[in-house]
Amino acid sequence: MTRIIVDVNAASSPVGLACDGFVFADPDFSLHPVAPASRGDIATRVRECKDKGLLAIVNVDKIVDENELDDLDESLAFYTGLGVDYFLYGDYAVLAWYLENKPPVRLIYDPKTLVTNYRDAEIHREWDGLVAVSNEVSRGDMERIVAPGNAVLEVYGHRRIFYSRRPLLTAYGDYSGANFRTGVPYQIREETRSGGNIIYESKHCSLIFTGYRIAIFRELLAFSQLPRFIRINGAFIPEEELAAVTALYRGLLNEPDRAGELYLELARIYPDLKAGYRSDEILPGGEAL
């Protein structure tokens, strides 16, 4: 059975959403762009999830420095004590801790662009781990990665396309005299492109996201096997919209015959939607559509 998980802000209670679990961003080891939340906030939300029978997933996907390893170990032990169900990670320091300590928690490997073939998924099954499908593969490859049965597929939201540990907005502000604030999304546009993107600087890094939202919706019904989890990325999406989007994905899973009708409702919420995968068709010059 496919489950719906949603990235949310732990500072507010999200349990009313029509999903099966929530992804909470750790304040020190997550790259997810949400308002800062303390580990105490996350502990409260995890308890709410447990009371409601919902999955609690903690995002610790930051690249970890050598001098942060002790703090990382302490954080993972803290969340394990809370009874979280999964760690979502991108640095093998988390995997190393997991294999050494063998806690009753499972892993979701989310390195963004690196899970590009089904053997990535197969090898993570050795420790009962899940993998997040890369955002730069074709739909055909996407289905092959899903086939081993342990895949997480991001199906909706502003997609992250750039990550740097440098404080880009701060550096540009120092150069230009502009006053940019960390923790605030700004619009950015390349001179040679018409569409804009979202740039966000946290205390850890700088991130750029698509201005449009990806929406893998009706295509899910064509998969020979659905992903273990489908993930709705709540970054920069108002809570009311996030609730409506989540309800539409629940409707798709429960009533697939209504897919066309439900997609029209999805497009009304935010019309600038794109597929979120490359075409399988290759142009003569070798460039994918």
N, C-alpha and C positions, 0 to 999 in steps of 0.2 A: 504494500500500500504506500502510495506517495504521500509524503507529509509536507506541509507548508511551513517554512521558517521565515521570520521577518527580523531584520536589523532594526532595533529601536533605541531610543534614549532611555537609559535606566533611571533618569531623574523623574520620569512620570510613569504611572502605572499603565501598562499596555495590555492587560489580560483580556480586555474586551474584544480584541481583534479575532477574526475568524480563521485562526491558524493553529498549528500544532506545537509551536515552540518559538522562542525568541533568542536572538543573538544580542548579547550585551557587550559593549566595548570596554575593555579594561582601561583605566585612566593612564597607565604607564606603558602598556605593551600592545596597544591596538592602534591601527592607522585609520580606523573608521571615523569619519568627520561628524561627530556629534558633540553636543554641549557636554562639558566635563562632568563626570559623575564619580562619586567616591566609591570605594569598594563597599562601604556601608550601604549605599544606595543599591548596588548590585546584589548584595546579600538579601536585602528586603525583597527585591524582584524575584530572586531565585526561590525564596520561600513562598511567594505568591504563586509561582509556577508549580511548585511541588503541591501546594494546596489544590490547584486546579487540574492537576494531572497533565501539565504541559512540559515540554522539553525546555531546559535551560542550557544555553550554549554561551560560552565566554570566548570572545575574540581576543587573541593574543598574537596577532599576525605581524607585528613589527620585526624588523631585522634587529637582532639582539647583539649588542657590543659585549666584548669580553668582560668589562667591568660591571655589566648588568646581570651577570649570570646568577649571583647569589640572590638578588632581588627577584629575578624571574622564578627561581626555585621556591622562594617564599610565597610568591603570588600563586603559583600553581598548587602548592600545598594548601593555601587558604581556600581556594575555590574547590579543591577536592573535598575538603572538610565540609563545605556547604552542600555537597551532593550534586554538583552540576553534572550534566549528562555528557557534554562534549567540550573539548577545546578546539577552536578553529585557529590554525596556526600556519605560518609560512617559513619559519626558521627551524632548522633541525635541532636546535638546542632544546626545543619543546619535546620533540620526538625522543631525544636522548634521555631527558628527564623521565619521560613516560616509560621507556623501556627499562630504565633502571629501577623505578619505583613501583611500576605495575599497579597504578591506582584503578579504582572501579569507574573510570571515565574513558570515553572513546575520543578518537581524534578525527578532525576534518582538515586535510591538507589543502591549503588555499594559496598557492604561489602565483596566482593570477595568470600569467601567460605560459606556464611551464607544463601543465598537464595536457599533453597534446596527442596521446595515443593510449590505447586500451591497456598496454602493459604497465603504464603508470598506475592505473586503477588496480590491476591485478596484484602488483607487489605490495600495495598498502593493505590488501586484505589479509596479509600474513599476521598483522597485529590488529585485525578487525577494524582497520581504519577506513575512512571515507576520503574521497578526493573531490575537489571542486574543478569542474571542467573549465579548461582555458577559454578565454573570451576571444581568441584569435584563430579559431578553427572553423571548418565548414560544418554545415549541418550533418552531412554524412559522417564525418569524423566524430562529431558530437554524439551521434547515436551509437557509434562503436565504443566510445569511452563509457557511455552509460550502460552498455550491455553487461559488464561484469557484475552489476547490481549494487555497487557501493559509491554511486556518483551523487554529487550535489550540483545542481544547475541553477545559476542565477538567471532568473526569467524576467525581472522587471527592475527598472531604476536607472539612475544616472551612472554610467559605467566609468570606472577609474581607468584612465589611459596614461597617466604619468605619475611617477613617484620619485622624489628626490629628498635626501636628508638635509639638503641646504635650505635655508630660510629665504626663498626667492622673493617673496613680497617685501620682507624686511630689507633685503639687499637693494631691491629696486626703489623702495621708498627712501633709503639713505642716499641713493644716487639722484633721484628726481625731486626730492623734497616732499613727496606725497606721504600722507599719513595712513598707512594700512594697519589694521588690527588683526592679531591672530584670532583664530576661532570664528572668523566671519567669512562667508563665501562672497567672492567677487566674480564679475564677468570678465572674460578675456577673449580676445579675437585676434587671430593671425591676419596680417595685412592682406594676404593673397586669398583669404577665404571669407565667405559670406556669413557662415554660421559662427556662433560663439560657444565657448566652453565655460566651465566653472573652475576657478582656482581657489584653493583653500590652504592656509598655512596654520599648522598646529604647533605645539611646543616641540614636537618630534620631527616634523618634516613639512614638505610642500606637496600638494596633490592637485592634479587636474582631472576633471571629470567631463564627460560629454554634456553638452547643453541639452541635447535630446535625451529621451529615455529609451532604453531597449525594452522590447515587449515580445518575448517568446511565448506565444499564447496558443493559437490554433495549431501551430506546428507540433505541439506536445502530443496531440492525438495521433500523429503519424508515427511516433516512436514505437518500435516493436516491444520495447520495455521502457516504462516510465522511470525517471530518476528516483533514487531513494528519497531525496529531498528536493523540493524546488524552493529557491531563496528569493525573497523580495527585498531589495536593498532600499531601506527607508531614508537614505541620506538626502537631505534638502527637499524632502517631500512633506508637506503639511499633514498633521495627524489625521484630519478628516479625509483627505485624499488617500492616505495610506490605508485607512480602514475600508474605503470603498474599493480600492484596487484588490486588497486581500480578499474581500468578499466575492469579487468577480472570479478570482482564481479558484476559490472554493467552489463557486458555481460551475466552473469549467470541469473540475474533477468529478463533481456530483452529477452534473447533467451535460455530458459532452455533446449531445444533440443540439444544444443551444449555443454552441461555440461562436457562430457568426454573429448572433444577436448580442452575446456578452462582449465580444470584441468591439462592437460599435459603441457600447457603453464605456469600455476602457478608453477608446480613442476620444470620447467626449471629455473625459477627465483631463487628459493632457494630449492634445492632438499630435505633438511632435514625437512620434514613435518610430523606431527603426527595428529591424529584425534581430540584431544582436549576434549574428554569425556570418561567416563568409559563404558565398555561393559555392556549390560544388563545380559549377561550370568554370572553365579556365579559358581565358582569351588567347588568341594565337601568340601573343607576345609573352605569355606565361603569367600574366597578372590576373589574380582572382577578382571576380566581380564583387 
